[in-house]
């Protein structure tokens, strides 16, 4: 049963190794794919497009607004008109003398009860146009629309920076998982060799049944670690595919190893703490400019505005529907409209005050954000320095633990040490090997977080290299 379990674990690990070598991608490849396929990047690009359309729509307010209209009205009850004068005098029936009192001569006929005016059908059609000539609020709102686009562009840049950071960390996680898998595979191989050696010694009556049982237990304990390591590699690859924006069933593997980054870790200088490229602070700066323009926008509400208007219409009234006999009457005008704000119940005053308070809130938020970012930078730099020191210590530990394991193996072979001593030496070697990998991983992830905080753009770096 133990032999079957051992062979199964080896076959699974070999199958995993074969699948790893099918489609290798570098870190730069992963980043380029993510910047074109990641969902958050695509949404950010669409947001830039949306704000661009919104800005063009706001500029349309500077052009004439032209509208056409057509109306039909059916009169249900005509309006009755009353006249306070003698209808007979208008008909030429009087002496030509007029009176100033309504009761001087009682009008005769239907005019005494009033008469209906208008016709049953009223038709009208026309076109109207208007355009602002002087409007300070409108001009300032156009400036704010431009800053909306600028803010959307910076948010899209922030999405790219976050995507780059996520892809880097996911890529490094895959490398760490693969290194851990190799370590646990080495532990498994050593356990199998120790079991074979113990079996031979047991057959030669040089080892006790307790040693043989312990050797079998060590192999059995190593098998779950191999499975767990293999599963960690698969999960980390899925996470990498997810942040890259590719299908989870895409058969890919990462190129290189953490050892490739160890030399760079020791040679390259640590990044600085310049926050001029930080996306969050840039967004806050743009929002501060927007609020400054918003305050002016509210203040401009006190200024008068001037607009020009034009209208041309055709009107017809009739009692029938004989359109070819209608008499259409044109009506048109052009004019200027001056609007002077006088009193609004304090609305404009309080709008200015509210905008100023919001600007102070944003300034406090910017100061606090910058302080938190400085703390984060110091934490990342501290983690990187600690990782460099830990890496050097772990390398020394690996060298020492490797020698100790070799000595313990030889001593056990000749019967000078026990299997427990050999297992302890194996455990120390495993921990030191994992410590080297963990130190490099901690350095790389902290560096990635630091570069994201400083706003180091992957696209700019690649263009400079080219």
Order of alpha helices (4+ residues) and beta strands (2+ residues): alpha-beta-alpha-alpha-beta-beta-alpha-beta-beta-alpha-alpha-beta-alpha-alpha-beta-beta-alpha-alpha-alpha
